[in-house]
Amino acid sequence: MRGRYAGGRSGGWLGVAVLGIALAASAQEGGSSTSDPAREAIEQALQAHERGDDHAAIDLLQKAIAALQRTLSGQIERFLPEPPEGWTAEPIQR
C-alpha cells in the first residue's frame, strides 16, 4: 500500500523529496534568495506536484539537483591544494 499525503492522493514521496531538497538548499544558502535557481525550481516543482503534474515536478526537481551539484562543485574547489611547484592544473570543469 502506498502512502498518502494530506490531499488524499498517493505519491507522498515526492513531497518528502521536495522538502528534503528545499531544506538542503536553504541550509546551503543560509536563507532565502530571490535569484537562487535551485530554490526557484523546487518551488515550481512543488506547485506542479500540487496540481497533479508529477512528471513536470520530477523534471524541475532534477533541475534543482543539478543547480545544487554545480554549487557544491564550486565549494569543493576551495579545498583542493595548489599544484606543486613546476606543475600546472587545468580549471575544474563544472
Secondary structure, DSSP 8 states (H G I E B T S, - for coil): ---B-TTS-B-HHHHHHHHHHHHHHHHHHTS--TT-HHHHHHHHHHHHHHTT-HHHHHHHHHHHHHHHHHHHHHHHHTTS----TT--------
